[in-house]
Amino acid sequence: MALTLINLRTRSHIGSSALSGFTQGVGYAVACVGPFLFGVLHDATSGWGASFALLGVAVLVLVTGGYQACKPRVLEDSWHAVESRV
């Protein structure tokens, strides 16, 4: 679903590939580090509190990102805004 929704935020194949590459790169990096960090926090604190606090922070980040992603805008529009300032 996420891969399909990327196309709703772009107008061209160039924008789609740029956004897809960025989101997949960040997503896979977080997916690799998240479980490892969860376990490290459990071992370091000898409890589950810090690990579940990490999950709470992750949920807040996801909700904030979801809110930003739901705004009606297109990636190429932000590129043109940057180009006009240069």
PyMOL commands that set and color helices and strands:
alter all, ss='L'
color gray80, all
select helices_A, chain A and resi 2-9+13-45+49-69+75-85
alter helices_A, ss='H'
color red, helices_A
deselect
rebuild
show_as cartoon
